[in-house]
């Protein structure tokens, strides 16, 4: 079980008509600008409150952001308090260090040496406990030379996501009022929020009968460093997904990956409306589900 998806949040908020417009959108069939702008605002609100059922229910019922903040604070306190119960003799302070480091390192390869002063073994064990509990979700590196993507995983290269954007932003100390009124994507995308949101949405819309692993690709080279945020397979084909917080950004890494793997299509996820150019299809952040349809 995961927190609510954006679709579930819209439906629970009584926005079924807007949800229907969203589901009908595609790179070949962009939705109208007013509906697109409306969905961007709902998306921003959802990122802020997150999908934890109690938080979502409170906002839908009362519309009080401060009350949502209080509930999220209680959830964070409960998670930290529960660290002592995860495994009898495992130090709760190490779990807290690892948990905090996951937040700090979101968007980049998880580096064990940055997760406190404990040993690599203890940090890995703590991370495994958090993953097993569903608090942290790994994104594994794949060479992506074919499907299944999991057959070429490099376990030494992983990124980590927290299970919920609302909890994530609250830990970062985001000013909720500033976030809701800002059009500056440097504020809205604190801590690689757009990338995190996309990964969580990819998981939530998949069938419960299939493996729900997330993958990315990274080539570390002094002369040509390149990274693609997510790699998925659909109908036996590999599809790279690049996430951009705003409406601009270079697609150089995507093009390098596509040339190297001989692929004909890539996907850009951003705050743009549905569109397509050259061999890139563009999907709005709020429409990650549409990628999987």
C-alpha positions as a Python dict, from the first residue, in 0.01 Angstrom:
ca = {
    (1, 'X'): (0, 0, 0),
    (2, 'X'): (118, 350, -88),
    (3, 'X'): (-15, 694, 4),
    (4, 'X'): (-288, 832, -226),
    (5, 'X'): (-201, 897, -589),
    (6, 'X'): (-276, 1232, -750),
    (7, 'X'): (-575, 1074, -928),
    (8, 'X'): (-715, 947, -598),
    (9, 'X'): (-666, 1291, -443),
    (10, 'X'): (-855, 1457, -729),
    (11, 'X'): (-1139, 1206, -708),
    (12, 'X'): (-1166, 1236, -330),
    (13, 'X'): (-1175, 1616, -372),
    (14, 'X'): (-1473, 1594, -607),
    (15, 'X'): (-1270, 1689, -915),
    (16, 'X'): (-1381, 1398, -1131),
    (17, 'X'): (-1449, 1617, -1435),
    (18, 'X'): (-1096, 1759, -1425),
    (19, 'X'): (-961, 1406, -1374),
    (20, 'X'): (-1148, 1293, -1684),
    (21, 'X'): (-994, 1573, -1891),
    (22, 'X'): (-650, 1476, -1761),
    (23, 'X'): (-691, 1110, -1851),
    (24, 'X'): (-791, 1199, -2207),
    (25, 'X'): (-481, 1411, -2264),
    (26, 'X'): (-187, 1287, -2471),
    (27, 'X'): (107, 1430, -2667),
    (28, 'X'): (-118, 1417, -2974),
    (29, 'X'): (-413, 1567, -2785),
    (30, 'X'): (-311, 1843, -2539),
    (31, 'X'): (-575, 1960, -2295),
    (32, 'X'): (-704, 2317, -2286),
    (33, 'X'): (-483, 2581, -2123),
    (34, 'X'): (-736, 2670, -1846),
    (35, 'X'): (-769, 2303, -1742),
    (36, 'X'): (-391, 2257, -1763),
    (37, 'X'): (-335, 2558, -1536),
    (38, 'X'): (-598, 2432, -1295),
    (39, 'X'): (-433, 2091, -1278),
    (40, 'X'): (-94, 2250, -1209),
    (41, 'X'): (-244, 2423, -904),
    (42, 'X'): (-401, 2099, -779),
    (43, 'X'): (-71, 1923, -838),
    (44, 'X'): (117, 2181, -634),
    (45, 'X'): (-132, 2147, -349),
    (46, 'X'): (-108, 1768, -361),
    (47, 'X'): (270, 1776, -348),
    (48, 'X'): (248, 1996, -41),
    (49, 'X'): (-9, 1795, 153),
    (50, 'X'): (110, 1457, 25),
    (51, 'X'): (-103, 1146, -3),
    (52, 'X'): (-119, 1022, 355),
    (53, 'X'): (-491, 946, 403),
    (54, 'X'): (-535, 1141, 728),
    (55, 'X'): (-373, 1452, 582),
    (56, 'X'): (-569, 1434, 257),
    (57, 'X'): (-898, 1377, 442),
    (58, 'X'): (-830, 1674, 668),
    (59, 'X'): (-759, 1908, 378),
    (60, 'X'): (-1062, 1791, 178),
    (61, 'X'): (-1289, 1834, 480),
    (62, 'X'): (-1149, 2159, 627),
    (63, 'X'): (-920, 2316, 367),
    (64, 'X'): (-685, 2416, 650),
    (65, 'X'): (-316, 2394, 554),
    (66, 'X'): (-206, 2461, 912),
    (67, 'X'): (-405, 2161, 1031),
    (68, 'X'): (-241, 1950, 761),
    (69, 'X'): (98, 2069, 883),
    (70, 'X'): (11, 1961, 1239),
    (71, 'X'): (-94, 1613, 1122),
    (72, 'X'): (223, 1574, 915),
    (73, 'X'): (433, 1678, 1215),
    (74, 'X'): (258, 1409, 1420),
    (75, 'X'): (329, 1150, 1149),
    (76, 'X'): (698, 1243, 1141),
    (77, 'X'): (716, 1219, 1519),
    (78, 'X'): (548, 875, 1506),
    (79, 'X'): (791, 747, 1241),
    (80, 'X'): (1092, 860, 1444),
    (81, 'X'): (946, 718, 1766),
    (82, 'X'): (888, 384, 1592),
    (83, 'X'): (1256, 353, 1496),
    (84, 'X'): (1324, 195, 1833),
    (85, 'X'): (1075, -84, 1749),
    (86, 'X'): (1210, -183, 1405),
    (87, 'X'): (1457, -439, 1533),
    (88, 'X'): (1527, -516, 1895),
    (89, 'X'): (1897, -437, 1924),
    (90, 'X'): (1943, -199, 1629),
    (91, 'X'): (2029, 154, 1743),
    (92, 'X'): (1743, 397, 1680),
    (93, 'X'): (1988, 686, 1641),
    (94, 'X'): (2146, 519, 1337),
    (95, 'X'): (1803, 474, 1178),
    (96, 'X'): (1737, 843, 1239),
    (97, 'X'): (2071, 937, 1078),
    (98, 'X'): (1994, 721, 774),
    (99, 'X'): (1640, 858, 749),
    (100, 'X'): (1769, 1217, 758),
    (101, 'X'): (2035, 1135, 500),
    (102, 'X'): (1775, 994, 260),
    (103, 'X'): (1598, 1330, 275),
    (104, 'X'): (1924, 1521, 224),
    (105, 'X'): (2039, 1304, -67),
    (106, 'X'): (1711, 1280, -261),
    (107, 'X'): (1777, 1328, -631),
    (108, 'X'): (2131, 1190, -625),
    (109, 'X'): (2308, 859, -576),
    (110, 'X'): (2289, 756, -212),
    (111, 'X'): (2636, 785, -57),
    (112, 'X'): (2679, 579, 261),
    (113, 'X'): (2960, 796, 397),
    (114, 'X'): (2719, 1091, 414),
    (115, 'X'): (2476, 904, 638),
    (116, 'X'): (2640, 969, 974),
    (117, 'X'): (2948, 836, 1146),
    (118, 'X'): (2853, 469, 1163),
    (119, 'X'): (3001, 182, 961),
    (120, 'X'): (2895, 97, 607),
    (121, 'X'): (2745, -229, 736),
    (122, 'X'): (2529, -55, 998),
    (123, 'X'): (2413, 214, 758),
    (124, 'X'): (2319, -49, 500),
    (125, 'X'): (2132, -250, 760),
    (126, 'X'): (1947, 62, 873),
    (127, 'X'): (1861, 149, 515),
    (128, 'X'): (1735, -206, 451),
    (129, 'X'): (1510, -179, 758),
    (130, 'X'): (1360, 149, 634),
    (131, 'X'): (1306, 0, 287),
    (132, 'X'): (1141, -312, 434),
    (133, 'X'): (911, -90, 639),
    (134, 'X'): (809, 101, 324),
    (135, 'X'): (936, 434, 459),
    (136, 'X'): (1212, 455, 197),
    (137, 'X'): (1185, 346, -168),
    (138, 'X'): (1500, 259, -366),
    (139, 'X'): (1560, 356, -729),
    (140, 'X'): (1809, 107, -870),
    (141, 'X'): (2067, 166, -1140),
    (142, 'X'): (2023, -43, -1453),
    (143, 'X'): (2242, -74, -1759),
    (144, 'X'): (1916, -92, -1958),
    (145, 'X'): (2052, -300, -2246),
    (146, 'X'): (1730, -500, -2257),
    (147, 'X'): (1429, -621, -2061),
    (148, 'X'): (1372, -713, -1788),
    (149, 'X'): (1546, -404, -1655),
    (150, 'X'): (1614, -577, -1325),
    (151, 'X'): (1852, -824, -1488),
    (152, 'X'): (2125, -558, -1515),
    (153, 'X'): (2102, -383, -1181),
    (154, 'X'): (2410, -242, -1011),
    (155, 'X'): (2331, -261, -639),
    (156, 'X'): (2619, -26, -558),
    (157, 'X'): (2432, 256, -731),
    (158, 'X'): (2096, 349, -584),
    (159, 'X'): (1893, 660, -525),
    (160, 'X'): (1644, 679, -240),
    (161, 'X'): (1299, 834, -215),
    (162, 'X'): (1089, 906, 91),
    (163, 'X'): (740, 754, 73),
    (164, 'X'): (548, 1085, 72),
    (165, 'X'): (606, 1436, -62),
    (166, 'X'): (417, 1608, 221),
    (167, 'X'): (640, 1449, 485),
    (168, 'X'): (946, 1520, 273),
    (169, 'X'): (870, 1892, 233),
    (170, 'X'): (781, 1931, 599),
    (171, 'X'): (1116, 1781, 706),
    (172, 'X'): (1289, 2028, 473),
    (173, 'X'): (1113, 2308, 662),
    (174, 'X'): (930, 2447, 359),
    (175, 'X'): (719, 2757, 419),
    (176, 'X'): (375, 2631, 312),
    (177, 'X'): (234, 2976, 237),
    (178, 'X'): (537, 3066, 22),
    (179, 'X'): (508, 2737, -163),
    (180, 'X'): (140, 2778, -245),
    (181, 'X'): (176, 3134, -375),
    (182, 'X'): (510, 3098, -552),
    (183, 'X'): (553, 3063, -928),
    (184, 'X'): (932, 3026, -884),
    (185, 'X'): (1010, 2661, -957),
    (186, 'X'): (1327, 2683, -750),
    (187, 'X'): (1096, 2712, -449),
    (188, 'X'): (846, 2454, -573),
    (189, 'X'): (1113, 2195, -656),
    (190, 'X'): (1296, 2194, -325),
    (191, 'X'): (1508, 1882, -286),
    (192, 'X'): (1436, 1745, -636),
    (193, 'X'): (1066, 1729, -552),
    (194, 'X'): (952, 1686, -913),
    (195, 'X'): (1175, 1381, -959),
    (196, 'X'): (1054, 1232, -633),
    (197, 'X'): (688, 1297, -718),
    (198, 'X'): (729, 1130, -1059),
    (199, 'X'): (887, 817, -911),
    (200, 'X'): (615, 779, -651),
    (201, 'X'): (344, 825, -913),
    (202, 'X'): (505, 561, -1138),
    (203, 'X'): (477, 314, -852),
    (204, 'X'): (119, 398, -754),
    (205, 'X'): (-33, 338, -1098),
    (206, 'X'): (126, 3, -1169),
    (207, 'X'): (-61, -323, -1144),
    (208, 'X'): (-43, -484, -797),
    (209, 'X'): (42, -810, -975),
    (210, 'X'): (374, -690, -1120),
    (211, 'X'): (708, -602, -965),
    (212, 'X'): (716, -240, -855),
    (213, 'X'): (1083, -159, -879),
    (214, 'X'): (1208, 180, -998),
    (215, 'X'): (1515, 216, -1219),
    (216, 'X'): (1741, 493, -1343),
    (217, 'X'): (2050, 509, -1566),
    (218, 'X'): (2375, 694, -1500),
    (219, 'X'): (2701, 700, -1693),
    (220, 'X'): (2979, 847, -1485),
    (221, 'X'): (3253, 975, -1712),
    (222, 'X'): (3486, 1272, -1690),
    (223, 'X'): (3425, 1352, -2056),
    (224, 'X'): (3055, 1265, -2081),
    (225, 'X'): (2858, 1239, -1758),
    (226, 'X'): (2491, 1157, -1824),
    (227, 'X'): (2191, 1051, -1618),
    (228, 'X'): (1830, 964, -1701),
    (229, 'X'): (1591, 996, -1405),
    (230, 'X'): (1376, 689, -1471),
    (231, 'X'): (1383, 393, -1708),
    (232, 'X'): (1065, 192, -1760),
    (233, 'X'): (964, -91, -1992),
    (234, 'X'): (630, -87, -2172),
    (235, 'X'): (510, -353, -2412),
    (236, 'X'): (862, -499, -2417),
    (237, 'X'): (1024, -166, -2507),
    (238, 'X'): (1261, 46, -2297),
    (239, 'X'): (1147, 405, -2242),
    (240, 'X'): (1364, 671, -2075),
    (241, 'X'): (1196, 943, -1867),
    (242, 'X'): (1360, 1277, -1790),
    (243, 'X'): (1201, 1499, -1524),
    (244, 'X'): (1218, 1879, -1533),
    (245, 'X'): (1076, 2095, -1255),
    (246, 'X'): (966, 2383, -1477),
    (247, 'X'): (908, 2412, -1850),
    (248, 'X'): (1269, 2432, -1969),
    (249, 'X'): (1586, 2226, -1946),
    (250, 'X'): (1842, 2044, -2155),
    (251, 'X'): (1768, 1693, -2281),
    (252, 'X'): (2132, 1608, -2349),
    (253, 'X'): (2145, 1305, -2118),
    (254, 'X'): (1827, 1167, -2272),
    (255, 'X'): (1967, 1199, -2624),
    (256, 'X'): (2295, 1032, -2521),
    (257, 'X'): (2103, 741, -2370),
    (258, 'X'): (1876, 703, -2673),
    (259, 'X'): (2167, 703, -2917),
    (260, 'X'): (2363, 454, -2708),
    (261, 'X'): (2067, 215, -2672),
    (262, 'X'): (1925, 266, -3022),
    (263, 'X'): (1587, 391, -2897),
    (264, 'X'): (1337, 586, -3103),
    (265, 'X'): (1135, 753, -2825),
    (266, 'X'): (1193, 930, -2494),
    (267, 'X'): (960, 1103, -2249),
    (268, 'X'): (999, 1440, -2083),
    (269, 'X'): (793, 1507, -1769),
    (270, 'X'): (758, 1874, -1678),
    (271, 'X'): (505, 2148, -1608),
    (272, 'X'): (441, 2186, -1980),
    (273, 'X'): (117, 2080, -2140),
    (274, 'X'): (111, 1757, -2343),
    (275, 'X'): (316, 1795, -2660),
    (276, 'X'): (577, 1627, -2879),
    (277, 'X'): (887, 1736, -3067),
    (278, 'X'): (1134, 1530, -3266),
    (279, 'X'): (1154, 1196, -3083),
    (280, 'X'): (1047, 1329, -2742),
    (281, 'X'): (695, 1308, -2601),
    (282, 'X'): (606, 1560, -2328),
    (283, 'X'): (377, 1475, -2038),
    (284, 'X'): (278, 1713, -1754),
    (285, 'X'): (390, 1619, -1405),
    (286, 'X'): (30, 1570, -1304),
    (287, 'X'): (-19, 1310, -1582),
    (288, 'X'): (242, 1043, -1498),
    (289, 'X'): (-37, 787, -1510),
    (290, 'X'): (-93, 862, -1879),
    (291, 'X'): (260, 739, -1958),
    (292, 'X'): (162, 391, -1842),
    (293, 'X'): (-174, 370, -2021),
}
